[in-house]
Structures are given as structure tokens and as C-alpha cells.
């Protein structure tokens, strides 16, 4: 997403835990045409960091047009191992920190009539086995920001909230984690990133990538037993 924004000549601030990774992305963004490019380290498992990152961005940019929420905590693809502490820590990274960053960014976004882009997942629409902690955070995210869309509309706010529902994307970490658990087709990360940006720029309330997953969710709502049939086959394959 940073690379696409850079090509559009945007002013960008990115955050992640690893300083060297941030530097590499920032250098490429400058080459691609970013008008201004900055970065800062942050760990969203630390309750103090979400607000700190947003305050830094607003101060350095002099305002904010888009807040893109896309960070995710590490979790294994496996049957739930009854580790409630992991669920709690993942909820902080995948959900609570999103609300913290949103709260900190809203004053600047209200000034600019800006947009919040929330990157979610099909796991937040269809309860997914092997990733129970992860899917719970995505359901929480969809519920919170869906409610927030309604509240902002009732308050006649000029801030938009776009929820992007992603299918399986071919990032290195995703491909490594699902090996042996899924044979689903993975789709290009660069295309997914551009779809996310377009959804936010056009102020869509909800968008899907790939687009046909809209119908996947629709069919599941009408015929929920189909998912059980598919999962029973997957469970058998997994045992074999």
C-alpha cells in the first residue's frame, strides 16, 4: 500500500516494529515518487504506542487524510490450544489498537473530511477453523467499525469508514502458515493493496477482494449448511 501511495505522490508515514524493514520500504517509496516519506517504530501490543504513532503522524504531516489500519499479530494455524492469554494479546494488536488509533486520529480526520480504511478478512465474516483467536478479532473489528459507520452517519460526520474484506493473499507469511491446511487460491498482494486504497478513496462502506467473495458471504448467509459440508471434507483431509 505504501508503494501505491508513493506512486500517487502522497505524503506517507508508516509504522512497524522493525526499524530496518521500515527504512527499506521508505527508501523505495522515495524512489517511487512519494512527496514526503517518514516512518517510526511502534509495537501495537503496547497500549501506549497506537496513540503515540498517530500523534506523531498528525504533527509531522500537519493533518491527516487517510488512516489505514492493517497491522496484525502473530498466530499459528492450528486447532485452538486453549491458550486464553494468546487470545487476549491478539485482541490488543488486531482490534483494541485499531480503536485506539481511530480515537487519536478522529479530530484530524474531521478537519480534513478524511477516511479510515480498515483491512479485515473473510475470517471476520465466516467463522474459520484453525484460526479461532484470529477470526474472533476480525469479527470484533467488523462489528465495531460497522457500528461506527452508523454512528458517524447519525452524527452527520464528514469522516468515512471503509471496511475491506480480503480473501487469501499471497504474502510470504500467509503462504507459510496455511501450508498443509488449505488449498485455496491465493491472490496477488499488490492487487489487494490497490483495491484497499481504491475502496478508501471512493469512500465505500464495505468492499471485497477478490470481488466474488461478496457472493461467498451472501451464499453462506442463505445456505449456512454448505460451509459445514465443506469443512467436514477439510477435516477428513487434515486427519489423513
C-alpha atoms as a printed R data frame, in Angstrom:
    type eleno elety resid chain resno       x       y      z
1   ATOM     1    CA   UNK     A     1   0.000   0.000  0.000
2   ATOM     2    CA   UNK     A     2   2.824   2.392  0.798
3   ATOM     3    CA   UNK     A     3   4.306   1.781 -2.659
4   ATOM     4    CA   UNK     A     4   0.994   2.535 -4.372
5   ATOM     5    CA   UNK     A     5   0.501   5.700 -2.321
6   ATOM     6    CA   UNK     A     6   4.061   6.745 -3.203
7   ATOM     7    CA   UNK     A     7   3.297   6.408 -6.922
8   ATOM     8    CA   UNK     A     8   0.345   8.741 -6.377
9   ATOM     9    CA   UNK     A     9   2.703  11.338 -4.867
10  ATOM    10    CA   UNK     A    10   1.291  11.079 -1.358
11  ATOM    11    CA   UNK     A    11   2.795  12.185  1.938
12  ATOM    12    CA   UNK     A    12   3.202   8.994  3.949
13  ATOM    13    CA   UNK     A    13   4.071   7.847  7.441
14  ATOM    14    CA   UNK     A    14   4.432   4.116  8.037
15  ATOM    15    CA   UNK     A    15   4.954   2.216 11.261
16  ATOM    16    CA   UNK     A    16   6.117  -1.279 12.179
17  ATOM    17    CA   UNK     A    17   8.266  -2.937 14.826
18  ATOM    18    CA   UNK     A    18  11.396  -3.475 12.714
19  ATOM    19    CA   UNK     A    19  13.438  -0.358 12.001
20  ATOM    20    CA   UNK     A    20  15.488  -1.837  9.161
21  ATOM    21    CA   UNK     A    21  12.375  -3.029  7.345
22  ATOM    22    CA   UNK     A    22  10.852   0.449  7.672
23  ATOM    23    CA   UNK     A    23  13.982   2.048  6.236
24  ATOM    24    CA   UNK     A    24  13.922  -0.223  3.174
25  ATOM    25    CA   UNK     A    25  10.264   0.495  2.454
26  ATOM    26    CA   UNK     A    26  10.792   4.231  2.967
27  ATOM    27    CA   UNK     A    27  13.739   4.316  0.555
28  ATOM    28    CA   UNK     A    28  11.709   2.607 -2.159
29  ATOM    29    CA   UNK     A    29   8.752   4.931 -1.584
30  ATOM    30    CA   UNK     A    30  11.002   7.941 -2.174
31  ATOM    31    CA   UNK     A    31  12.195   6.438 -5.456
32  ATOM    32    CA   UNK     A    32   8.589   5.754 -6.496
33  ATOM    33    CA   UNK     A    33   7.645   9.405 -6.048
34  ATOM    34    CA   UNK     A    34   6.365   9.958 -2.504
35  ATOM    35    CA   UNK     A    35   6.041  13.686 -1.852
36  ATOM    36    CA   UNK     A    36   7.093  13.132  1.748
37  ATOM    37    CA   UNK     A    37   8.122   9.874  3.387
38  ATOM    38    CA   UNK     A    38   8.591   9.236  7.098
39  ATOM    39    CA   UNK     A    39   8.498   6.277  9.435
40  ATOM    40    CA   UNK     A    40   8.559   5.416 13.111
41  ATOM    41    CA   UNK     A    41   8.786   2.188 15.046
42  ATOM    42    CA   UNK     A    42   5.791   1.072 17.038
43  ATOM    43    CA   UNK     A    43   4.530  -2.083 18.698
44  ATOM    44    CA   UNK     A    44   0.752  -2.332 18.735
45  ATOM    45    CA   UNK     A    45   0.858  -4.860 21.562
46  ATOM    46    CA   UNK     A    46   1.987  -1.936 23.746
47  ATOM    47    CA   UNK     A    47  -1.172   0.017 24.701
48  ATOM    48    CA   UNK     A    48   0.808   3.289 24.660
49  ATOM    49    CA   UNK     A    49   2.038   3.008 21.064
50  ATOM    50    CA   UNK     A    50  -1.139   3.378 18.945
51  ATOM    51    CA   UNK     A    51  -1.873   6.899 20.178
52  ATOM    52    CA   UNK     A    52   1.824   7.832 20.092
53  ATOM    53    CA   UNK     A    53   2.128   6.845 16.418
54  ATOM    54    CA   UNK     A    54  -0.962   8.797 15.366
55  ATOM    55    CA   UNK     A    55   0.082  11.921 17.265
56  ATOM    56    CA   UNK     A    56   3.480  11.783 15.576
57  ATOM    57    CA   UNK     A    57   1.864  11.441 12.130
58  ATOM    58    CA   UNK     A    58  -0.522  14.353 12.654
59  ATOM    59    CA   UNK     A    59   2.295  16.540 13.976
60  ATOM    60    CA   UNK     A    60   4.696  15.753 11.138
61  ATOM    61    CA   UNK     A    61   2.121  15.944  8.328
62  ATOM    62    CA   UNK     A    62   0.163  18.855  9.720
63  ATOM    63    CA   UNK     A    63  -3.040  16.851  9.442
64  ATOM    64    CA   UNK     A    64  -4.343  13.541  8.166
65  ATOM    65    CA   UNK     A    65  -6.416  12.492  5.160
66  ATOM    66    CA   UNK     A    66  -6.300   8.700  5.471
67  ATOM    67    CA   UNK     A    67  -5.735   6.361  8.382
68  ATOM    68    CA   UNK     A    68  -5.010   2.845  7.081
69  ATOM    69    CA   UNK     A    69  -5.300   0.129  9.740
70  ATOM    70    CA   UNK     A    70  -3.615  -3.035  8.517
71  ATOM    71    CA   UNK     A    71  -1.370  -4.454 11.252
72  ATOM    72    CA   UNK     A    72  -1.874  -7.963 12.567
73  ATOM    73    CA   UNK     A    73  -0.422 -10.030 15.403
74  ATOM    74    CA   UNK     A    74   1.271 -13.377 15.003
75  ATOM    75    CA   UNK     A    75  -0.820 -16.500 15.459
76  ATOM    76    CA   UNK     A    76  -0.484 -20.130 14.444
77  ATOM    77    CA   UNK     A    77  -2.777 -22.050 12.113
78  ATOM    78    CA   UNK     A    78  -3.898 -24.922 14.317
79  ATOM    79    CA   UNK     A    79  -6.725 -26.238 16.474
80  ATOM    80    CA   UNK     A    80  -7.183 -23.864 19.404
81  ATOM    81    CA   UNK     A    81  -4.763 -24.931 22.132
82  ATOM    82    CA   UNK     A    82  -6.859 -23.366 24.952
83  ATOM    83    CA   UNK     A    83  -4.391 -20.514 25.414
84  ATOM    84    CA   UNK     A    84  -6.674 -17.691 26.568
85  ATOM    85    CA   UNK     A    85  -3.719 -15.358 27.157
86  ATOM    86    CA   UNK     A    86  -2.872 -15.526 23.457
87  ATOM    87    CA   UNK     A    87  -6.453 -14.578 22.572
88  ATOM    88    CA   UNK     A    88  -6.192 -11.588 24.905
89  ATOM    89    CA   UNK     A    89  -2.857 -10.395 23.482
90  ATOM    90    CA   UNK     A    90  -4.013 -10.876 19.886
91  ATOM    91    CA   UNK     A    91  -7.163  -8.876 20.603
92  ATOM    92    CA   UNK     A    92  -4.979  -5.955 21.703
93  ATOM    93    CA   UNK     A    93  -2.991  -5.973 18.450
94  ATOM    94    CA   UNK     A    94  -5.720  -6.871 15.957
95  ATOM    95    CA   UNK     A    95  -8.616  -4.964 17.466
96  ATOM    96    CA   UNK     A    96  -8.081  -2.734 20.512
97  ATOM    97    CA   UNK     A    97  -5.129  -0.886 18.951
98  ATOM    98    CA   UNK     A    98  -7.331  -0.162 15.904
99  ATOM    99    CA   UNK     A    99  -9.838   1.588 18.146
100 ATOM   100    CA   UNK     A   100  -7.046   3.471 19.931
101 ATOM   101    CA   UNK     A   101  -5.579   4.761 16.664
102 ATOM   102    CA   UNK     A   102  -9.035   5.717 15.436
103 ATOM   103    CA   UNK     A   103  -9.791   7.696 18.583
104 ATOM   104    CA   UNK     A   104  -6.493   9.561 18.298
105 ATOM   105    CA   UNK     A   105  -6.944  10.279 14.575
106 ATOM   106    CA   UNK     A   106 -10.601  11.376 14.524
107 ATOM   107    CA   UNK     A   107 -10.030  15.084 15.321
108 ATOM   108    CA   UNK     A   108  -7.595  15.436 12.394
109 ATOM   109    CA   UNK     A   109  -9.812  13.394 10.080
110 ATOM   110    CA   UNK     A   110 -12.852  15.501 10.945
111 ATOM   111    CA   UNK     A   111 -10.887  18.605  9.977
112 ATOM   112    CA   UNK     A   112  -9.898  17.140  6.589
113 ATOM   113    CA   UNK     A   113 -13.138  15.208  5.892
114 ATOM   114    CA   UNK     A   114 -10.836  12.213  5.833
115 ATOM   115    CA   UNK     A   115 -11.203   8.462  5.727
116 ATOM   116    CA   UNK     A   116 -10.456   5.435  7.870
117 ATOM   117    CA   UNK     A   117  -9.587   2.266  5.967
118 ATOM   118    CA   UNK     A   118  -9.905  -0.921  7.987
119 ATOM   119    CA   UNK     A   119  -8.334  -4.040  6.497
120 ATOM   120    CA   UNK     A   120 -10.360  -7.038  7.558
121 ATOM   121    CA   UNK     A   121 -10.709 -10.594  6.327
122 ATOM   122    CA   UNK     A   122 -13.124 -13.271  5.214
123 ATOM   123    CA   UNK     A   123 -12.289 -14.755  8.632
124 ATOM   124    CA   UNK     A   124 -14.348 -11.901 10.076
125 ATOM   125    CA   UNK     A   125 -17.362 -12.927  8.003
126 ATOM   126    CA   UNK     A   126 -17.101 -16.718  8.160
127 ATOM   127    CA   UNK     A   127 -16.011 -18.298 11.446
128 ATOM   128    CA   UNK     A   128 -12.864 -20.109 10.363
129 ATOM   129    CA   UNK     A   129 -11.383 -23.257 11.917
130 ATOM   130    CA   UNK     A   130  -7.665 -23.454 12.796
131 ATOM   131    CA   UNK     A   131  -7.538 -19.670 13.452
132 ATOM   132    CA   UNK     A   132 -10.099 -19.207 16.244
133 ATOM   133    CA   UNK     A   133  -8.197 -16.371 18.019
134 ATOM   134    CA   UNK     A   134  -7.600 -14.555 14.706
135 ATOM   135    CA   UNK     A   135 -11.158 -14.918 13.433
136 ATOM   136    CA   UNK     A   136 -12.530 -13.638 16.750
137 ATOM   137    CA   UNK     A   137 -10.508 -10.416 16.399
138 ATOM   138    CA   UNK     A   138 -11.790  -9.895 12.856
139 ATOM   139    CA   UNK     A   139 -15.418 -10.392 13.917
140 ATOM   140    CA   UNK     A   140 -14.846  -7.806 16.661
141 ATOM   141    CA   UNK     A   141 -13.303  -5.399 14.158
142 ATOM   142    CA   UNK     A   142 -16.150  -5.749 11.662
143 ATOM   143    CA   UNK     A   143 -18.710  -5.251 14.403
144 ATOM   144    CA   UNK     A   144 -17.046  -2.181 15.894
145 ATOM   145    CA   UNK     A   145 -16.367  -0.338 12.662
146 ATOM   146    CA   UNK     A   146 -19.744  -1.316 11.209
147 ATOM   147    CA   UNK     A   147 -21.369   0.273 14.256
148 ATOM   148    CA   UNK     A   148 -19.062   3.266 13.920
149 ATOM   149    CA   UNK     A   149 -20.238   3.817 10.328
150 ATOM   150    CA   UNK     A   150 -23.798   4.112 11.621
151 ATOM   151    CA   UNK     A   151 -22.825   6.396 14.490
152 ATOM   152    CA   UNK     A   152 -20.854   8.743 12.211
153 ATOM   153    CA   UNK     A   153 -23.816   8.916  9.820
154 ATOM   154    CA   UNK     A   154 -26.196   9.707 12.687
155 ATOM   155    CA   UNK     A   155 -23.835  12.473 13.831
156 ATOM   156    CA   UNK     A   156 -23.593  13.789 10.238
157 ATOM   157    CA   UNK     A   157 -19.821  13.401 10.408
158 ATOM   158    CA   UNK     A   158 -17.741  14.024  7.282
159 ATOM   159    CA   UNK     A   159 -15.418  11.101  8.124
160 ATOM   160    CA   UNK     A   160 -15.878   7.874  6.154
161 ATOM   161    CA   UNK     A   161 -15.058   4.330  7.296
162 ATOM   162    CA   UNK     A   162 -14.253   1.682  4.674
163 ATOM   163    CA   UNK     A   163 -14.056  -1.980  5.700
164 ATOM   164    CA   UNK     A   164 -12.053  -4.105  3.256
165 ATOM   165    CA   UNK     A   165 -12.746  -7.845  3.326
166 ATOM   166    CA   UNK     A   166  -9.803  -9.805  1.954
167 ATOM   167    CA   UNK     A   167  -9.624 -13.401  0.841
168 ATOM   168    CA   UNK     A   168  -6.354 -15.330  0.910
169 ATOM   169    CA   UNK     A   169  -3.482 -13.074 -0.183
170 ATOM   170    CA   UNK     A   170  -0.122 -14.433 -1.339
171 ATOM   171    CA   UNK     A   171   2.089 -12.788  1.261
172 ATOM   172    CA   UNK     A   172   5.074 -14.832  2.381
173 ATOM   173    CA   UNK     A   173   3.812 -15.176  5.952
174 ATOM   174    CA   UNK     A   174   0.305 -16.256  4.882
175 ATOM   175    CA   UNK     A   175   1.633 -18.892  2.474
176 ATOM   176    CA   UNK     A   176   3.928 -20.300  5.139
177 ATOM   177    CA   UNK     A   177   1.203 -20.525  7.778
178 ATOM   178    CA   UNK     A   178  -1.511 -22.198  5.693
179 ATOM   179    CA   UNK     A   179   0.732 -24.880  4.234
180 ATOM   180    CA   UNK     A   180  -0.993 -28.212  4.890
181 ATOM   181    CA   UNK     A   181  -4.246 -26.563  5.974
182 ATOM   182    CA   UNK     A   182  -5.687 -25.061  2.800
183 ATOM   183    CA   UNK     A   183  -5.572 -25.480 -0.964
184 ATOM   184    CA   UNK     A   184  -7.407 -22.211 -1.641
185 ATOM   185    CA   UNK     A   185  -6.116 -19.956 -4.407
186 ATOM   186    CA   UNK     A   186  -4.057 -17.033 -3.110
187 ATOM   187    CA   UNK     A   187  -4.341 -13.663 -4.843
188 ATOM   188    CA   UNK     A   188  -1.628 -11.029 -5.520
189 ATOM   189    CA   UNK     A   189  -0.747  -8.755 -2.628
190 ATOM   190    CA   UNK     A   190  -0.092  -5.783 -4.907
191 ATOM   191    CA   UNK     A   191  -3.581  -6.019 -6.429
192 ATOM   192    CA   UNK     A   192  -5.115  -6.398 -2.980
193 ATOM   193    CA   UNK     A   193  -3.257  -3.302 -1.788
194 ATOM   194    CA   UNK     A   194  -4.543  -1.209 -4.698
195 ATOM   195    CA   UNK     A   195  -8.098  -2.436 -4.095
196 ATOM   196    CA   UNK     A   196  -7.832  -1.344 -0.465
197 ATOM   197    CA   UNK     A   197  -6.679   2.137 -1.499
198 ATOM   198    CA   UNK     A   198  -9.460   2.473 -4.086
199 ATOM   199    CA   UNK     A   199 -12.108   1.456 -1.549
200 ATOM   200    CA   UNK     A   200 -10.914   4.172  0.833
201 ATOM   201    CA   UNK     A   201 -10.583   6.842 -1.856
202 ATOM   202    CA   UNK     A   202 -14.118   6.154 -3.126
203 ATOM   203    CA   UNK     A   203 -15.409   6.030  0.474
204 ATOM   204    CA   UNK     A   204 -17.037   2.622  0.073
205 ATOM   205    CA   UNK     A   205 -18.551   1.276  3.275
206 ATOM   206    CA   UNK     A   206 -17.554  -2.302  2.504
207 ATOM   207    CA   UNK     A   207 -15.504  -3.806 -0.309
208 ATOM   208    CA   UNK     A   208 -14.190  -7.263 -1.170
209 ATOM   209    CA   UNK     A   209 -11.012  -8.577 -2.762
210 ATOM   210    CA   UNK     A   210 -11.328 -10.738 -4.744
211 ATOM   211    CA   UNK     A   211 -14.720  -9.213 -5.586
212 ATOM   212    CA   UNK     A   212 -16.559 -12.535 -5.767
213 ATOM   213    CA   UNK     A   213 -16.151 -13.117 -2.038
214 ATOM   214    CA   UNK     A   214 -19.177 -10.849 -1.653
215 ATOM   215    CA   UNK     A   215 -21.184 -13.735 -3.059
216 ATOM   216    CA   UNK     A   216 -19.295 -16.234 -0.880
217 ATOM   217    CA   UNK     A   217 -20.585 -14.387  2.185
218 ATOM   218    CA   UNK     A   218 -24.041 -13.986  0.697
219 ATOM   219    CA   UNK     A   219 -24.337 -17.703 -0.073
220 ATOM   220    CA   UNK     A   220 -23.109 -18.584  3.420
221 ATOM   221    CA   UNK     A   221 -25.800 -16.380  4.956
222 ATOM   222    CA   UNK     A   222 -28.532 -18.078  2.918
223 ATOM   223    CA   UNK     A   223 -27.176 -21.636  2.983
224 ATOM   224    CA   UNK     A   224 -25.006 -21.928  6.129
225 ATOM   225    CA   UNK     A   225 -25.033 -25.729  5.985
226 ATOM   226    CA   UNK     A   226 -22.826 -25.615  2.865
227 ATOM   227    CA   UNK     A   227 -19.913 -24.438  4.988
228 ATOM   228    CA   UNK     A   228 -20.357 -27.419  7.290
229 ATOM   229    CA   UNK     A   229 -20.184 -29.761  4.310
230 ATOM   230    CA   UNK     A   230 -17.008 -28.154  3.052
231 ATOM   231    CA   UNK     A   231 -15.414 -28.186  6.498
232 ATOM   232    CA   UNK     A   232 -16.226 -31.837  7.051
233 ATOM   233    CA   UNK     A   233 -14.221 -32.661  3.935
234 ATOM   234    CA   UNK     A   234 -11.379 -30.428  5.037
235 ATOM   235    CA   UNK     A   235 -11.319 -32.075  8.469
236 ATOM   236    CA   UNK     A   236 -11.065 -35.513  6.886
237 ATOM   237    CA   UNK     A   237  -8.200 -34.351  4.641
238 ATOM   238    CA   UNK     A   238  -6.442 -32.852  7.622
239 ATOM   239    CA   UNK     A   239  -6.682 -36.106  9.609
240 ATOM   240    CA   UNK     A   240  -5.365 -38.074  6.621
